[in-house]
C-alpha cells in the first residue's frame, strides 16, 4: 500500500468515525442504551446508539465495567425455553424459516448486541480493548466466561485469514507503527530506535506483520526474520551490534527469531500459523537459495518445570544443575559450566517430550504453537540466550523448530490427531536417558 493511499484511508476513517462519535451524547445509562438498540428501528439511530454505548463504556471505571459485563451475561443470554420450543418445531417442520428461527434463538442475544456495536466505524478496535478488560475481570469473576466465549466466537469470524493483510515492516514504515513494534515486542526487547534499525534495515533482516482493515494502524502479530548462512546457535549473535551482514548469494536459512502477538483482546484467535506459512512462501520466492526455515525459540516454562519437578531430588546430576542455577544470572560464567550441558539437555528433552498438560498437549506454550503449525523439534542450543530473561526462563537454552515445506502438513495432522511430537532421534534418546 502506498504512503499516500495509506494516509487517505486513515484520514477517511478518522473523519467518518468522528462524525458518528460526536453524536454519541445520549444521556441514558449504558444498560438502557443496550436495551434501546433492540427496540429502536433504523440504521442511523442504531449507529448513534451503538456509538453512545462505546463512548460511555470508555468512561466507566473498572468496577462499573464489571457491572456492565454481568448485566450482559444475565440479561442478554439465550432463552432455554425458546431454544427447546424452536428445536421441537424444527424437528416437526424442517423449513428454512424454522431453521432460521432455531438458529436465532440458539444464540445469546449479547452476540447480536456486539455485532450491532461493531457497525460503527472504529468500533472493532474498541471491542478488542473491551475484551482486554473482560479478560482481566474474568480472573476474579467466573460468570464472565460465557461472555468471553461470545467475544472469541465473533472475533474468530471477524479476524479470519481472508480479512488479514500481510505487510512488510521496514525503515520506511510510518513512525507510529514502528513505535508499536517496539512496544509490542514480547520475546527480545527492542531497546531503542537504533536497535530497531538493526533489526529492520540490513538486507539480511526482514519483518512482517498482519493488519486488519478495521484496525489499519494496529499490528495484530509480527515476526522478525534473520537471513543467515547455516543455522545460528545463539540469539546473541543474531542481535549483536557489530555483526557482519551477508550477501544474498550466501543466504540459505531463514530464522524466525521473534514472534509477538500484539492485541491482548484477541487472545485465542490464531494468526501465527497463517503468518509463518505466508512469510515462508514469500521468502522462498525472493531468495532462491533458501533451504532451511527454522525458528530460534525461547523455552518460557523450562525453569519453572525444573523447579516444580526436581526441587528436592537425590539424583546427583540434577542436584548439581540446581546448585548451579541457584547463582541465577551468573551461573553461565562458572568454570564448570560445560559440565552442565549434557544433564541440562537431558532435562530439556524430558520437558519437551514428557511434560504434558491434562489434555495431553505439551506443557510448553511455544512448543504447542510451532508443533501445532506443523514444525518439528529440531535442535537444542546451549547458552543461546544469556540475557536476564533468557536465563530466568530457560537457563540460557533455546530450541530450533524446523518448518519443512515437504512435511509440514503431515506433521500438523499427526500432532492434531495423535498429539505426536515430531523430533529427531537424538532428542528422543536424550529424553530416555537416565541421570545419575
C-alpha positions as a printed NumPy array, in Angstrom:
array([[  0.   ,   0.   ,   0.   ],
       [  1.429,   3.436,  -0.978],
       [  2.056,   6.058,   1.667],
       [ -0.457,   8.5  ,   0.114],
       [ -3.277,   5.946,  -0.171],
       [ -2.49 ,   4.708,   3.346],
       [ -2.829,   8.264,   4.686],
       [ -6.04 ,   8.822,   2.741],
       [ -7.574,   5.663,   4.189],
       [ -6.595,   6.66 ,   7.712],
       [ -7.958,  10.214,   7.37 ],
       [-11.195,   8.947,   5.836],
       [-11.638,   6.513,   8.701],
       [-10.9  ,   9.189,  11.309],
       [-13.375,  11.686,   9.825],
       [-16.108,   9.043,   9.441],
       [-15.82 ,   7.755,  12.998],
       [-15.605,  11.337,  14.234],
       [-18.985,  12.213,  12.704],
       [-20.706,   9.366,  14.483],
       [-18.916,   9.551,  17.821],
       [-19.529,  13.325,  18.072],
       [-23.222,  12.491,  18.137],
       [-22.751,   9.94 ,  20.916],
       [-24.11 ,  12.102,  23.742],
       [-27.228,  10.188,  24.816],
       [-27.995,  10.765,  28.496],
       [-29.344,   7.266,  29.148],
       [-27.344,   4.675,  31.08 ],
       [-25.201,   2.227,  29.14 ],
       [-27.573,  -0.604,  30.104],
       [-30.6  ,   1.356,  28.846],
       [-28.8  ,   2.138,  25.603],
       [-28.116,  -1.564,  25.033],
       [-31.816,  -2.299,  25.539],
       [-32.727,   0.505,  23.144],
       [-30.524,  -0.908,  20.379],
       [-33.003,  -3.789,  20.027],
       [-36.144,  -1.684,  20.355],
       [-35.417,   1.335,  18.149],
       [-35.538,   0.878,  14.379],
       [-33.411,   2.401,  11.664],
       [-29.739,   2.148,  10.714],
       [-28.856,   5.739,  11.649],
       [-30.446,   5.585,  15.096],
       [-28.842,   2.164,  15.649],
       [-25.399,   3.557,  14.802],
       [-25.868,   6.503,  17.141],
       [-26.958,   4.231,  19.971],
       [-24.   ,   1.915,  19.364],
       [-21.637,   4.892,  19.35 ],
       [-23.145,   6.095,  22.625],
       [-22.652,   2.674,  24.222],
       [-18.999,   2.55 ,  23.176],
       [-18.397,   6.139,  24.262],
       [-19.982,   5.608,  27.676],
       [-18.07 ,   2.365,  28.16 ],
       [-14.742,   4.176,  27.811],
       [-15.704,   6.473,  30.706],
       [-16.556,   3.622,  33.091],
       [-14.297,   2.696,  35.981],
       [-13.186,  -0.92 ,  36.233],
       [-15.817,  -1.87 ,  38.818],
       [-18.512,  -0.271,  36.635],
       [-17.269,  -2.278,  33.655],
       [-17.672,  -5.417,  35.75 ],
       [-21.294,  -4.457,  36.489],
       [-21.878,  -3.835,  32.788],
       [-20.436,  -7.214,  31.801],
       [-22.547,  -9.012,  34.418],
       [-25.597,  -7.176,  33.04 ],
       [-24.831,  -8.581,  29.578],
       [-24.362, -12.089,  30.966],
       [-27.595, -12.083,  32.951],
       [-29.914, -10.056,  30.728],
       [-28.695, -10.808,  27.197],
       [-28.443, -14.579,  27.457],
       [-30.402, -17.05 ,  25.353],
       [-33.837, -18.252,  26.485],
       [-33.613, -22.044,  27.066],
       [-37.379, -22.484,  26.699],
       [-37.351, -20.769,  23.311],
       [-34.441, -22.917,  22.211],
       [-36.268, -26.134,  23.14 ],
       [-39.509, -24.922,  21.559],
       [-37.753, -23.87 ,  18.337],
       [-35.861, -27.165,  18.157],
       [-39.1  , -29.133,  18.571],
       [-40.801, -27.05 ,  15.898],
       [-37.885, -27.57 ,  13.515],
       [-37.984, -31.299,  14.216],
       [-41.591, -31.327,  13.067],
       [-41.277, -28.78 ,  10.259],
       [-37.822, -28.613,   8.672],
       [-38.229, -25.467,   6.627],
       [-35.643, -22.709,   6.041],
       [-37.816, -20.356,   8.078],
       [-37.867, -22.699,  11.083],
       [-34.106, -23.266,  10.812],
       [-33.567, -19.503,  10.842],
       [-35.735, -19.182,  13.949],
       [-33.896, -22.011,  15.701],
       [-30.502, -20.509,  14.857],
       [-31.599, -17.108,  16.132],
       [-32.895, -18.463,  19.444],
       [-29.888, -20.757,  19.97 ],
       [-27.519, -17.783,  20.12 ],
       [-27.147, -15.476,  23.134],
       [-28.672, -12.069,  22.495],
       [-25.409, -10.401,  23.538],
       [-23.694, -11.733,  20.407],
       [-26.131,  -9.786,  18.263],
       [-25.537,  -6.779,  20.52 ],
       [-21.784,  -6.987,  19.856],
       [-22.447,  -7.282,  16.116],
       [-24.57 ,  -4.13 ,  16.199],
       [-21.954,  -2.28 ,  18.205],
       [-19.404,  -3.239,  15.577],
       [-21.352,  -1.45 ,  12.838],
       [-19.866,   1.859,  13.966],
       [-16.63 ,   2.896,  12.202],
       [-13.729,   2.35 ,  14.579],
       [-15.769,   0.035,  16.799],
       [-13.753,  -3.125,  16.106],
       [-10.699,  -1.753,  17.868],
       [-12.83 ,  -0.556,  20.775],
       [-14.358,  -4.016,  21.15 ],
       [-10.9  ,  -5.595,  21.163],
       [ -9.943,  -3.269,  24.038],
       [-13.249,  -4.092,  25.751],
       [-12.296,  -7.755,  25.74 ],
       [ -8.931,  -6.851,  27.289],
       [-10.862,  -5.502,  30.274],
       [-13.043,  -8.601,  30.283],
       [-10.02 , -10.915,  30.427],
       [ -8.687,  -9.01 ,  33.439],
       [-12.021,  -9.149,  35.264],
       [-12.545, -12.837,  34.438],
       [ -9.686, -13.743,  36.784],
       [-11.914, -12.926,  39.758],
       [-15.391, -13.391,  38.257],
       [-16.086, -16.763,  36.645],
       [-19.556, -15.734,  35.461],
       [-17.944, -13.726,  32.68 ],
       [-16.671, -16.842,  30.888],
       [-19.809, -17.105,  28.74 ],
       [-19.427, -13.5  ,  27.561],
       [-15.775, -14.156,  26.756],
       [-16.847, -17.139,  24.649],
       [-19.098, -14.79 ,  22.674],
       [-16.217, -12.392,  22.024],
       [-13.921, -15.215,  20.939],
       [-16.592, -16.679,  18.659],
       [-17.163, -13.355,  16.906],
       [-13.502, -12.377,  16.717],
       [-12.64 , -15.721,  15.099],
       [-15.   , -14.716,  12.292],
       [-14.154, -11.011,  12.086],
       [-10.402, -11.679,  12.091],
       [-10.288, -14.735,   9.835],
       [ -7.43 , -15.083,   7.35 ],
       [ -9.474, -13.689,   4.459],
       [ -9.552, -10.253,   6.101],
       [ -5.902, -10.111,   7.15 ],
       [ -3.326,  -8.148,   5.179],
       [  0.353,  -9.113,   5.357],
       [  2.682,  -6.118,   5.183],
       [  6.464,  -5.892,   5.361],
       [  7.723,  -3.693,   8.187],
       [ 10.848,  -1.749,   7.246],
       [ 12.525,   1.556,   7.962],
       [ 10.063,   3.305,   5.604],
       [  7.015,   2.141,   7.577],
       [  5.155,   5.057,   9.283],
       [  6.736,   6.007,  12.604],
       [  3.567,   5.409,  14.651],
       [  3.572,   1.752,  13.568],
       [  7.308,   1.378,  14.213],
       [  6.714,   2.692,  17.733],
       [  4.169,  -0.082,  18.25 ],
       [  6.631,  -2.705,  17.008],
       [  8.989,  -1.535,  19.766],
       [  6.159,  -1.549,  22.316],
       [  4.709,  -4.95 ,  21.393],
       [  7.979,  -6.896,  21.014],
       [  7.477,  -9.693,  23.534],
       [ 10.451, -12.02 ,  23.047],
       [ 13.627,  -9.937,  22.703],
       [ 13.116,  -6.374,  23.886],
       [ 13.925,  -3.591,  21.418],
       [ 15.957,  -1.111,  23.448],
       [ 15.779,   1.984,  21.244],
       [ 15.428,   3.229,  17.669],
       [ 18.997,   2.197,  16.806],
       [ 18.202,  -1.327,  17.975],
       [ 15.072,  -1.321,  15.819],
       [ 17.066,  -0.091,  12.819],
       [ 19.476,  -3.026,  13.184],
       [ 16.516,  -5.409,  13.005],
       [ 14.829,  -3.8  ,  10.002],
       [ 17.279,  -2.014,   7.743],
       [ 20.004,  -4.536,   6.761],
       [ 19.27 ,  -6.576,   3.664],
       [ 19.561,  -9.822,   5.622],
       [ 16.772,  -8.863,   8.03 ],
       [ 13.023,  -8.927,   7.458],
       [  9.921,  -8.172,   9.5  ],
       [  6.3  ,  -8.906,   8.553],
       [  3.021,  -8.101,  10.282],
       [ -0.648,  -8.897,   9.852],
       [ -3.094,  -5.985,   9.825],
       [ -6.895,  -5.857,   9.686],
       [ -8.704,  -3.244,   7.546],
       [-10.76 ,  -2.153,  10.57 ],
       [ -7.543,  -1.522,  12.564],
       [ -5.118,  -0.191,   9.919],
       [ -2.667,   1.326,  12.403],
       [ -2.563,  -1.624,  14.806],
       [ -0.416,  -4.687,  14.004],
       [ -2.083,  -7.905,  15.147],
       [  1.022, -10.09 ,  15.14 ],
       [  4.512,  -9.7  ,  13.686],
       [  7.528, -11.887,  13.048],
       [ 11.19 , -10.894,  12.857],
       [ 13.38 , -12.878,  10.469],
       [ 17.148, -13.199,  10.157],
       [ 18.505, -14.443,   6.832],
       [ 21.701, -16.39 ,   7.523],
       [ 24.239, -18.845,   6.206],
       [ 23.72 , -22.019,   8.213],
       [ 21.754, -22.477,  11.413],
       [ 22.581, -19.961,  14.14 ],
       [ 23.141, -21.34 ,  17.625],
       [ 22.711, -18.101,  19.574],
       [ 20.34 , -15.166,  19.511],
       [ 23.144, -13.073,  20.983],
       [ 24.989, -13.289,  17.7  ],
       [ 21.871, -12.543,  15.672],
       [ 21.204,  -9.342,  17.622],
       [ 24.82 ,  -8.22 ,  18.076],
       [ 25.503,  -4.587,  17.215],
       [ 28.758,  -5.326,  15.405],
       [ 27.585,  -8.341,  13.42 ],
       [ 28.517,  -8.504,   9.74 ],
       [ 25.685,  -8.75 ,   7.213],
       [ 25.885, -11.305,   4.413],
       [ 25.153, -11.153,   0.709],
       [ 22.019, -12.529,  -0.924],
       [ 24.094, -15.274,  -2.573],
       [ 25.249, -16.613,   0.813],
       [ 21.773, -16.848,   2.35 ],
       [ 20.468, -20.393,   2.761],
       [ 18.454, -20.179,   6.014],
       [ 15.533, -18.069,   7.242],
       [ 15.421, -17.848,  11.042],
       [ 12.175, -16.776,  12.734],
       [ 13.663, -15.495,  15.967],
       [ 10.779, -13.483,  17.401],
       [  7.003, -13.765,  17.023],
       [  4.874, -11.323,  19.009],
       [  1.098, -11.157,  19.391],
       [  0.131,  -7.516,  19.757],
       [ -3.507,  -7.421,  20.887],
       [ -4.335,  -8.973,  24.268],
       [ -8.019,  -8.686,  23.432],
       [ -7.572, -11.185,  20.577],
       [ -6.345, -13.991,  22.82 ],
       [ -7.497, -17.343,  21.46 ],
       [ -7.703, -16.108,  17.855],
       [ -4.929, -17.804,  15.87 ],
       [ -2.814, -15.768,  13.451],
       [  0.651, -17.267,  13.811],
       [  0.183, -20.339,  11.641],
       [ -1.058, -18.244,   8.705],
       [  1.683, -15.661,   9.262],
       [  4.582, -18.12 ,   9.23 ],
       [  3.315, -20.061,   6.214],
       [  2.739, -16.867,   4.23 ],
       [  6.173, -15.485,   5.13 ],
       [  7.828, -18.794,   4.196],
       [  6.175, -18.675,   0.775],
       [  7.109, -15.02 ,   0.213],
       [ 10.747, -15.515,   1.238],
       [ 11.075, -18.629,  -0.929],
       [ 10.061, -16.52 ,  -3.929],
       [ 12.543, -13.754,  -3.089],
       [ 15.547, -15.958,  -2.281],
       [ 16.009, -18.993,  -4.499],
       [ 18.875, -20.309,  -2.363],
       [ 16.805, -20.7  ,   0.808],
       [ 16.918, -24.311,   2.008],
       [ 16.033, -24.092,   5.684],
       [ 13.17 , -22.395,   7.518],
       [ 13.713, -22.6  ,  11.259],
       [ 12.981, -20.765,  14.463],
       [ 15.317, -19.814,  17.277],
       [ 12.785, -20.028,  20.061],
       [ 12.661, -19.382,  23.803],
       [ 11.528, -22.019,  26.301],
       [  9.477, -19.934,  28.732],
       [  8.342, -22.713,  31.071],
       [ 11.519, -24.769,  31.461],
       [ 12.98 , -23.303,  34.659],
       [  9.607, -23.368,  36.411],
       [  9.021, -27.004,  35.407],
       [ 12.506, -27.921,  36.566],
       [ 11.86 , -26.349,  39.946],
       [  8.422, -27.972,  40.289],
       [  9.629, -31.456,  39.307],
       [ 13.102, -31.62 ,  40.783],
       [ 13.378, -29.121,  43.62 ],
       [ 14.013, -31.997,  46.028],
       [ 15.901, -34.858,  44.401],
       [ 18.571, -37.436,  45.243],
       [ 19.801, -37.594,  41.644],
       [ 23.309, -36.167,  41.771],
       [ 23.366, -34.724,  38.222],
       [ 20.126, -32.808,  38.807],
       [ 21.343, -31.706,  42.222],
       [ 24.443, -30.235,  40.528],
       [ 22.244, -28.455,  37.986],
       [ 20.03 , -26.991,  40.714],
       [ 23.036, -25.808,  42.719],
       [ 24.424, -24.08 ,  39.64 ],
       [ 21.098, -22.414,  38.899],
       [ 20.978, -21.01 ,  42.418],
       [ 23.538, -18.499,  41.16 ],
       [ 20.783, -17.324,  38.855],
       [ 22.024, -14.958,  36.152],
       [ 25.72 , -15.525,  36.864],
       [ 25.892, -19.322,  36.663],
       [ 26.903, -19.238,  32.986],
       [ 30.349, -17.799,  33.832],
       [ 31.199, -20.684,  36.159],
       [ 34.376, -22.563,  35.222],
       [ 32.497, -25.875,  35.199],
       [ 29.578, -24.618,  33.106],
       [ 30.295, -27.02 ,  30.216],
       [ 29.825, -29.977,  32.549],
       [ 26.19 , -28.901,  32.926],
       [ 25.413, -29.031,  29.195],
       [ 24.634, -32.749,  28.925],
       [ 22.371, -33.065,  32.   ],
       [ 20.635, -29.804,  31.138],
       [ 19.843, -31.02 ,  27.623],
       [ 18.607, -34.344,  29.002],
       [ 16.247, -32.472,  31.316],
       [ 15.146, -30.237,  28.457],
       [ 14.347, -33.267,  26.285],
       [ 12.27 , -34.745,  29.102],
       [ 10.478, -31.393,  29.413],
       [  9.565, -31.289,  25.727],
       [  8.597, -34.937,  25.269],
       [  7.193, -35.901,  28.682],
       [  5.815, -32.758,  30.339],
       [  2.155, -32.545,  29.305],
       [ -0.987, -30.641,  30.17 ],
       [ -4.089, -32.579,  31.282],
       [ -5.273, -32.595,  27.643],
       [ -2.111, -34.426,  26.568],
       [ -0.543, -31.474,  24.736],
       [  2.97 , -30.221,  25.565],
       [  3.299, -28.071,  28.651],
       [  5.441, -25.515,  26.841],
       [  3.291, -22.851,  25.078],
       [  5.848, -22.071,  22.354],
       [  6.128, -25.781,  21.613],
       [  2.35 , -26.094,  21.274],
       [  2.336, -23.184,  18.854],
       [  5.036, -24.431,  16.485],
       [  4.189, -28.132,  16.638],
       [  0.564, -27.222,  16.011],
       [  1.666, -25.361,  12.899],
       [  3.431, -28.441,  11.555],
       [  7.015, -27.74 ,  12.623],
       [  9.321, -30.403,  14.06 ],
       [ 11.508, -30.152,  17.154],
       [ 14.98 , -29.992,  15.644],
       [ 17.839, -28.965,  17.951],
       [ 18.742, -27.62 ,  21.402],
       [ 21.168, -24.703,  21.621],
       [ 23.383, -24.361,  24.701],
       [ 23.936, -20.86 ,  26.112],
       [ 21.96 , -19.376,  23.215],
       [ 20.296, -16.569,  25.2  ],
       [ 22.223, -15.272,  28.2  ],
       [ 20.022, -12.213,  28.658],
       [ 18.403, -11.858,  32.071],
       [ 15.065, -13.05 ,  30.676],
       [ 16.627, -15.969,  28.814],
       [ 18.472, -17.16 ,  31.892],
       [ 15.47 , -16.831,  34.192],
       [ 13.094, -18.675,  31.88 ],
       [ 15.235, -21.374,  30.28 ],
       [ 18.733, -21.281,  31.808],
       [ 20.059, -19.754,  28.581],
       [ 18.894, -22.617,  26.354],
       [ 16.975, -22.096,  23.113],
       [ 15.497, -24.505,  20.586],
       [ 15.214, -24.705,  16.806],
       [ 11.905, -25.771,  15.302],
       [ 12.081, -26.654,  11.625],
       [  9.429, -25.841,   9.024],
       [  9.975, -28.348,   6.226],
       [  7.573, -27.493,   3.417],
       [  7.505, -31.158,   2.343],
       [  6.344, -32.457,   5.74 ],
       [  4.638, -29.544,   7.48 ],
       [  1.095, -30.67 ,   6.629],
       [  1.712, -34.279,   7.686],
       [  3.315, -33.056,  10.925],
       [  0.308, -30.869,  11.614],
       [ -2.111, -33.746,  11.054],
       [ -0.209, -36.207,  13.262],
       [  0.055, -33.614,  16.041],
       [ -3.651, -32.734,  15.803],
       [ -4.854, -36.367,  15.688],
       [ -2.326, -38.186,  17.849],
       [ -0.575, -35.36 ,  19.747],
       [  2.613, -36.678,  18.158],
       [  5.754, -34.613,  18.678],
       [  7.872, -34.855,  15.545],
       [ 11.528, -34.659,  16.516],
       [ 14.957, -36.166,  15.942],
       [ 16.334, -39.485,  17.174],
       [ 18.948, -37.574,  19.146],
       [ 16.32 , -35.678,  21.158],
       [ 14.315, -38.865,  21.722],
       [ 17.455, -40.562,  23.029],
       [ 18.132, -37.655,  25.383],
       [ 14.576, -37.852,  26.754],
       [ 15.104, -41.548,  27.578],
       [ 18.472, -41.006,  29.252],
       [ 18.582, -41.756,  32.979],
       [ 20.543, -39.243,  35.009],
       [ 22.582, -40.447,  37.969]])
